[in-house]
Amino acid sequence: MVTNELVTTVEHQLLPVLSGITPLQFSGDFLSWAIVFFIIAIVAAVLGARGIAGISMTVAKWFVIIFLVLAVVSILL
């Protein structure tokens, strides 16, 4: 009897918290950042800063990979 009361009390306390949970949503933030780093890489390459261009391209590549993984996960869920 005490267990049932405890369960209903916990359910009533958690209900507002659980109702506020939103599902995983897809946003293009990683793709936007990838485009920014790609532009930085192009500008750095034109100006002759190969080190900065290489790092920017690497960061842009990883942001695109993260974007694609999150896109697939959000489509599957």
C-alpha positions as MATLAB code, in Angstrom:
seq = 'MVTNELVTTVEHQLLPVLSGITPLQFSGDFLSWAIVFFIIAIVAAVLGARGIAGISMTVAKWFVIIFLVLAVVSILL';
ca = [
       0.000    0.000    0.000;
       2.801    2.383    0.868;
       4.578    1.397   -2.333;
       1.563    2.324   -4.480;
       1.282    5.707   -2.775;
       4.993    6.287   -3.271;
       4.786    5.377   -6.973;
       1.858    7.717   -7.593;
       3.619   10.502   -5.691;
       6.767   10.057   -7.762;
       4.738    9.921  -10.979;
       2.973   13.175  -10.112;
       6.286   14.827   -9.321;
       7.961   13.619  -12.514;
       5.044   14.280  -14.849;
       5.802   18.004  -15.379;
       9.488   17.217  -15.864;
       8.873   14.418  -18.362;
       6.278   16.387  -20.325;
       8.857   19.113  -20.986;
      11.267   16.725  -22.717;
      11.424   17.334  -26.437;
      12.649   14.729  -28.906;
      15.992   15.049  -30.606;
      15.616   17.867  -33.080;
      17.668   18.464  -36.168;
      19.363   21.807  -36.609;
      21.886   22.946  -39.156;
      24.334   24.492  -36.696;
      27.141   22.091  -37.510;
      26.655   22.640  -41.221;
      26.735   26.416  -40.714;
      29.988   26.161  -38.779;
      31.432   23.869  -41.438;
      30.683   26.486  -44.089;
      32.310   29.195  -41.941;
      35.492   27.143  -41.487;
      35.511   26.254  -45.190;
      35.401   29.961  -46.089;
      38.173   30.665  -43.569;
      40.225   27.890  -45.180;
      39.723   29.327  -48.674;
      40.663   32.855  -47.566;
      43.707   31.549  -45.679;
      44.809   29.519  -48.696;
      44.488   32.531  -50.989;
      46.523   34.626  -48.558;
      49.196   31.919  -48.348;
      48.597   30.721  -44.787;
      48.671   27.012  -45.504;
      48.737   25.924  -41.860;
      45.570   27.824  -40.991;
      43.931   26.654  -44.199;
      44.690   23.018  -43.396;
      43.403   23.285  -39.836;
      40.251   25.070  -40.991;
      39.569   22.398  -43.597;
      40.033   19.679  -40.978;
      37.593   21.390  -38.614;
      35.117   21.913  -41.456;
      35.414   18.239  -42.441;
      34.675   17.083  -38.877;
      31.699   19.432  -38.588;
      30.264   17.978  -41.802;
      30.794   14.444  -40.471;
      29.095   15.329  -37.168;
      26.271   16.997  -39.099;
      25.730   13.886  -41.226;
      25.790   11.548  -38.220;
      23.281   13.694  -36.323;
      21.104   13.958  -39.422;
      20.964   10.171  -39.785;
      20.276    9.699  -36.068;
      17.487   12.284  -36.064;
      15.896   10.702  -39.146;
      16.006    7.242  -37.557;
      14.568    8.443  -34.258;
];
